[in-house]
Amino acid sequence: MRKKRILPHIAALAAALCMTVLPSGLGAVPDMTVDAGAETEINGIGATKNTVRQGESFDVIVNVPQMNAYADTVEIRLGFDPDVFELTSWEPQIASGTSMKNSDTQKGFAIVVAANANVNLSYGLTVTAGFRAKSTAALGNSAISLKRADVSNTETGFSWTPSTRDVQIKVADNLAPVSGKISLNLPTSASETAQISLTGSDGSLFEQSVTLNRNRTTGKLEGTYLFSNTEGGVTYTMKIDVAGCKPRIETVGTDYGNTDADLSLNLLGDVDGNGDRNAADATLILKYIVGLPSSINDDYTRSVACVEGGTKPTERDATQILRYLAFYPSVFNPNP
C-alpha cells in the first residue's frame, strides 16, 4: 500500500499560487455584461417569422420609419406566391385621405392606396398583413415582395425609398433532427457508455445510449448521437451521463433544420479536462476563488469544480481533490 503523501501536494499547490501576485481584495471576478444594442428598425418590408411550418401563421410588416416629412400619396402593394401562402388578414388604415384596399389570395396580391392624403411621417407609418403557409406548400424559400412602395409628396418632392423590398420565408418540415459528437478525455478507459436524454418544452422525451470509443487521432473517447424525431421550434433540455463524470445539462433550441451540438464531458474534479484530477485542478479552483485567471469559465466547468455538490467552487472542493491524491477519505474514495 502506498504511503499517504498529502504534504507534498499541499506544498506544490502553495508554490503554484505564490508564483502569481494575489489581488489585494479577495472575491469573485466581476460579472461581464454585453450590450447587444437596439434592434434596427425595418425600413421597407419584414416578417415576424422567417421560418414557418406548413400551416403556420405569421405577419408581414411594411414600415416607413420616422422622418420629418408629409406624404400626400400612399400606395403599397404586396406580391406573393399563391401556391405557397394565403392572405389571412389585410386591414391597413391610413390616417388621412381617401383610402382603398384590395387583395386576392388566388392572384397573390394585396394593395392599399390613399389619395389626397396628408400623412405626418414624424411617427412613421406601418401596415401589417396576416399570412399563413399553406398545408400543401412546397418546402423551401419563397419571397413576399414589396411590389410598389409610393409614399411621396408631389409639392415638396419628397419620396420614400425602402431599403428592403422582399422578405424570404422558409417553409420547413416539422422535424428538426438534433445530432452531434460527445467527447471525453479519459486515458485509462478503453470505452465508456454515455446516456443521453432530451426533454422537450412540449413534454416530449427522447433517450439513447452511445458508446464512446478511442479516437486514435485525438486520443479521446468519442461517439456520435442522432435524435431524428425532434421537432422544430421546441426547446429541449439535454442531459448527458457517463460514469464518474459530471453530468452535462444543456439547453438546445431547435430551428427547422438540423441542429448540431458537439459537447465534451469531464471527470468530476477534472477542471482542466486532461483526463485526470490532480493538484493542477485544485490550483485552478483556488485561483478562481480569489479572482485569478482560471479555466473555470462556464457553467459546466464550474459544476465540475464543485466536487462537494455546491453551486460554486470553494476551498473545500480543492481540499477534496488533495485528499484524494494523498489517499485520504474523500468524495471520490470515501473508504480508501
Wavefront OBJ file of the C-alpha trace (Angstrom):
o trace
v 0.000 0.000 0.000
v 1.278 3.435 -0.983
v 2.108 5.904 1.812
v -0.033 8.946 2.310
v 1.542 11.930 0.583
v -0.704 14.913 1.296
v 2.071 17.290 2.430
v 3.995 17.337 -0.900
v 0.756 18.100 -2.736
v -0.076 20.965 -0.407
v 3.455 22.352 -0.790
v 3.264 22.156 -4.576
v -0.108 23.886 -4.517
v 1.114 26.691 -2.283
v 4.133 27.223 -4.521
v 1.955 27.447 -7.607
v -0.234 30.088 -6.019
v 2.696 32.108 -4.743
v 4.064 32.455 -8.264
v 1.152 34.764 -9.060
v 0.557 38.094 -7.313
v -2.691 37.890 -5.411
v -5.154 40.781 -5.594
v -5.413 43.000 -2.543
v -9.098 42.196 -2.079
v -10.370 38.629 -2.362
v -13.609 37.902 -4.147
v -15.211 36.641 -7.314
v -14.434 38.113 -10.701
v -16.993 40.847 -11.532
v -19.713 39.780 -13.963
v -19.171 40.930 -17.545
v -22.164 42.195 -19.495
v -22.547 42.579 -23.227
v -24.656 45.329 -24.727
v -26.467 43.714 -27.642
v -27.644 47.097 -28.926
v -31.091 48.188 -30.009
v -32.913 46.374 -32.759
v -32.672 48.044 -36.153
v -35.994 49.476 -37.321
v -37.399 47.982 -40.522
v -37.129 50.327 -43.492
v -39.296 48.522 -46.011
v -40.676 45.007 -45.592
v -40.083 42.432 -42.872
v -41.776 39.470 -41.198
v -42.421 38.262 -37.654
v -41.062 34.822 -38.627
v -38.517 33.885 -41.266
v -39.080 30.138 -40.953
v -42.523 28.561 -40.638
v -44.072 25.131 -40.752
v -46.713 24.177 -43.277
v -49.982 25.611 -41.960
v -48.262 28.108 -39.618
v -49.326 31.773 -39.487
v -47.130 34.872 -39.420
v -47.309 38.620 -40.122
v -45.647 40.660 -42.830
v -44.930 44.281 -41.930
v -44.308 47.224 -44.238
v -42.765 50.037 -42.260
v -41.921 53.607 -43.222
v -39.554 54.849 -40.482
v -39.946 58.116 -38.643
v -38.915 61.134 -40.695
v -39.602 64.849 -40.912
v -41.944 64.777 -43.892
v -45.556 64.690 -45.035
v -46.899 62.378 -47.746
v -49.881 63.231 -49.939
v -49.773 59.875 -51.749
v -49.524 56.405 -50.240
v -49.610 53.268 -52.374
v -48.319 49.949 -51.068
v -48.645 46.674 -52.945
v -47.552 43.212 -51.784
v -46.959 40.245 -54.062
v -46.645 36.571 -53.072
v -46.847 33.060 -54.485
v -50.459 31.880 -54.013
v -49.345 28.236 -54.153
v -47.228 28.796 -51.023
v -49.000 31.487 -48.978
v -52.542 32.627 -48.314
v -53.538 36.050 -47.032
v -55.499 35.786 -43.755
v -55.918 39.463 -42.843
v -55.464 42.799 -44.582
v -56.887 45.809 -42.760
v -54.492 48.731 -43.329
v -55.682 52.138 -42.160
v -54.253 55.406 -43.478
v -54.852 58.224 -41.002
v -55.995 60.797 -43.559
v -57.093 60.990 -47.174
v -59.335 58.726 -49.207
v -58.062 55.143 -48.967
v -58.812 51.995 -50.902
v -57.690 48.497 -50.107
v -57.957 45.296 -52.093
v -56.476 41.798 -52.030
v -56.753 38.458 -53.762
v -55.201 35.299 -52.340
v -55.722 33.398 -55.587
v -53.861 36.021 -57.605
v -51.300 36.706 -54.885
v -51.536 40.416 -54.149
v -52.638 42.932 -51.507
v -52.824 46.668 -52.137
v -53.703 49.851 -50.272
v -53.927 53.322 -51.863
v -54.546 56.677 -50.200
v -55.029 59.660 -52.492
v -55.115 63.318 -51.358
v -53.569 62.198 -48.085
v -51.787 64.372 -45.582
v -49.802 61.773 -43.654
v -47.413 63.085 -41.000
v -44.437 60.719 -41.032
v -42.902 62.046 -37.828
v -44.310 58.910 -36.209
v -43.631 56.681 -39.200
v -46.209 54.555 -40.985
v -46.789 50.825 -40.599
v -49.177 48.416 -42.333
v -49.492 44.741 -41.426
v -50.731 41.749 -43.393
v -51.517 38.350 -41.896
v -50.289 35.295 -43.819
v -50.355 31.525 -43.486
v -48.124 28.975 -45.177
v -50.418 26.553 -46.958
v -50.517 22.981 -45.697
v -49.627 21.931 -49.252
v -46.808 24.469 -49.644
v -43.575 23.142 -51.097
v -40.675 23.129 -48.634
v -38.027 25.782 -49.222
v -37.663 29.563 -49.536
v -40.301 31.808 -51.066
v -40.368 35.616 -51.242
v -43.085 38.061 -50.280
v -42.282 41.254 -52.144
v -42.994 44.938 -51.865
v -44.033 45.351 -55.497
v -44.911 49.017 -55.112
v -43.972 51.477 -52.388
v -45.055 55.002 -53.284
v -45.020 57.224 -50.205
v -44.406 60.699 -51.578
v -45.376 64.376 -51.778
v -45.751 65.960 -55.210
v -45.408 69.521 -53.892
v -42.238 69.078 -51.812
v -40.669 66.406 -53.997
v -40.349 64.030 -51.041
v -40.276 60.315 -51.916
v -39.602 57.346 -49.637
v -37.124 54.716 -50.839
v -37.379 51.422 -48.917
v -34.134 49.570 -48.219
v -35.775 46.121 -48.219
v -38.242 45.186 -50.962
v -38.684 41.488 -50.272
v -38.533 39.089 -47.351
v -37.599 35.419 -47.675
v -39.807 32.988 -45.771
v -38.617 29.401 -45.419
v -41.310 26.748 -45.294
v -39.902 23.793 -43.373
v -40.859 20.321 -42.252
v -41.961 19.813 -38.643
v -38.993 17.546 -37.941
v -35.670 19.085 -36.899
v -33.061 16.431 -36.070
v -30.589 17.064 -33.239
v -27.179 15.457 -33.617
v -23.588 15.859 -32.537
v -20.456 14.353 -31.027
v -19.754 13.502 -27.403
v -16.097 13.523 -26.334
v -14.330 12.637 -23.101
v -10.640 12.770 -22.199
v -10.132 9.588 -20.190
v -6.759 7.891 -20.950
v -7.342 4.985 -18.541
v -10.510 3.641 -20.177
v -10.896 1.754 -23.463
v -14.549 2.738 -23.896
v -17.463 4.222 -21.993
v -21.239 4.422 -22.422
v -22.996 7.789 -22.484
v -26.684 8.013 -21.591
v -28.318 10.931 -23.406
v -31.818 12.301 -22.877
v -33.755 15.142 -24.475
v -36.744 16.557 -22.613
v -38.814 18.962 -24.693
v -40.720 22.045 -23.592
v -43.715 20.288 -25.196
v -43.384 17.343 -22.778
v -41.664 15.004 -25.220
v -38.837 12.712 -24.087
v -36.135 11.044 -26.193
v -33.385 8.766 -24.840
v -30.489 6.788 -26.245
v -27.192 5.147 -25.274
v -23.989 5.977 -27.154
v -20.727 4.036 -26.958
v -17.644 6.237 -26.724
v -14.596 4.641 -28.343
v -10.992 5.771 -28.567
v -10.209 8.145 -31.420
v -6.581 7.449 -32.357
v -6.145 10.941 -33.800
v -7.442 12.969 -30.844
v -6.721 10.369 -28.162
v -10.175 10.998 -26.661
v -13.189 8.765 -26.221
v -15.753 9.858 -28.801
v -19.177 8.878 -30.048
v -21.985 10.406 -32.114
v -25.692 10.674 -31.397
v -28.750 11.447 -33.508
v -32.310 12.247 -32.468
v -34.219 12.192 -35.755
v -37.781 12.733 -34.472
v -37.307 16.027 -32.642
v -39.454 18.931 -33.810
v -38.566 22.425 -34.954
v -39.335 25.379 -32.717
v -39.075 23.340 -29.495
v -36.646 23.969 -26.622
v -35.053 20.765 -25.324
v -33.087 20.092 -22.158
v -30.237 17.707 -22.981
v -28.604 15.649 -20.232
v -25.507 13.508 -20.810
v -24.367 10.980 -18.189
v -21.118 8.986 -18.166
v -19.993 7.008 -15.110
v -17.543 9.006 -12.987
v -18.135 12.223 -14.924
v -20.051 15.325 -14.030
v -23.375 15.105 -15.910
v -23.715 17.789 -18.551
v -27.044 19.606 -18.891
v -27.547 21.991 -21.786
v -30.478 23.788 -23.411
v -30.926 23.085 -27.111
v -33.342 25.188 -29.160
v -34.262 23.638 -32.494
v -34.849 25.633 -35.636
v -36.393 23.983 -38.679
v -33.342 22.158 -39.978
v -30.552 20.090 -38.470
v -29.286 21.241 -35.062
v -25.673 20.338 -34.263
v -24.494 20.205 -30.649
v -20.975 18.844 -30.001
v -20.333 18.515 -26.267
v -17.469 17.337 -24.070
v -17.553 15.837 -20.584
v -15.059 15.947 -17.702
v -14.421 13.687 -14.765
v -15.771 15.214 -11.564
v -12.939 17.447 -10.317
v -11.019 17.363 -13.617
v -11.284 21.106 -14.167
v -8.720 21.345 -16.986
v -10.205 18.349 -18.802
v -6.942 16.452 -19.242
v -8.492 13.177 -18.096
v -7.120 13.187 -14.553
v -7.902 15.033 -11.346
v -4.691 16.336 -9.767
v -3.053 19.262 -7.959
v -3.383 21.420 -11.089
v -7.173 21.159 -10.807
v -7.064 22.161 -7.141
v -4.895 25.134 -8.114
v -7.401 26.243 -10.742
v -10.184 26.120 -8.164
v -8.238 28.270 -5.703
v -7.312 30.740 -8.441
v -10.974 31.026 -9.398
v -11.955 31.673 -5.772
v -9.538 34.628 -5.448
v -10.337 36.048 -8.890
v -7.211 34.992 -10.766
v -7.345 33.724 -14.370
v -8.603 30.156 -14.459
v -10.077 27.711 -16.950
v -13.291 27.729 -14.900
v -15.134 29.973 -17.341
v -18.574 28.461 -17.947
v -21.410 26.770 -16.087
v -20.176 23.276 -16.852
v -16.573 23.714 -15.684
v -17.914 25.414 -12.538
v -20.082 22.356 -11.882
v -17.065 20.073 -12.490
v -15.141 22.053 -9.866
v -17.950 21.731 -7.304
v -16.919 18.247 -6.193
v -18.914 18.540 -2.962
v -22.045 19.387 -4.914
v -22.384 23.109 -4.215
v -23.323 25.838 -6.664
v -19.904 27.492 -6.842
v -16.352 26.253 -6.198
v -14.893 26.661 -2.706
v -11.630 25.788 -0.971
v -13.368 22.671 0.366
v -13.601 21.354 -3.209
v -9.853 21.881 -3.700
v -9.196 20.113 -0.403
v -11.243 17.101 -1.518
v -9.029 16.729 -4.597
v -5.869 16.919 -2.479
v -7.244 14.353 -0.019
v -7.963 12.040 -2.949
v -4.407 12.411 -4.255
v -2.985 11.597 -0.816
v -5.248 8.522 -0.395
v -7.224 10.063 2.434
v -11.010 9.612 2.546
v -12.715 11.996 0.106
v -15.854 12.305 -2.018
v -14.040 10.265 -4.686
v -12.942 7.418 -2.393
v -14.820 7.516 0.933
v -13.250 4.214 2.028
v -9.715 4.081 0.585
l 1 2 3 4 5 6 7 8 9 10 11 12 13 14 15 16 17 18 19 20 21 22 23 24 25 26 27 28 29 30 31 32 33 34 35 36 37 38 39 40 41 42 43 44 45 46 47 48 49 50 51 52 53 54 55 56 57 58 59 60 61 62 63 64 65 66 67 68 69 70 71 72 73 74 75 76 77 78 79 80 81 82 83 84 85 86 87 88 89 90 91 92 93 94 95 96 97 98 99 100 101 102 103 104 105 106 107 108 109 110 111 112 113 114 115 116 117 118 119 120 121 122 123 124 125 126 127 128 129 130 131 132 133 134 135 136 137 138 139 140 141 142 143 144 145 146 147 148 149 150 151 152 153 154 155 156 157 158 159 160 161 162 163 164 165 166 167 168 169 170 171 172 173 174 175 176 177 178 179 180 181 182 183 184 185 186 187 188 189 190 191 192 193 194 195 196 197 198 199 200 201 202 203 204 205 206 207 208 209 210 211 212 213 214 215 216 217 218 219 220 221 222 223 224 225 226 227 228 229 230 231 232 233 234 235 236 237 238 239 240 241 242 243 244 245 246 247 248 249 250 251 252 253 254 255 256 257 258 259 260 261 262 263 264 265 266 267 268 269 270 271 272 273 274 275 276 277 278 279 280 281 282 283 284 285 286 287 288 289 290 291 292 293 294 295 296 297 298 299 300 301 302 303 304 305 306 307 308 309 310 311 312 313 314 315 316 317 318 319 320 321 322 323 324 325 326 327 328 329 330 331 332 333 334 335 336
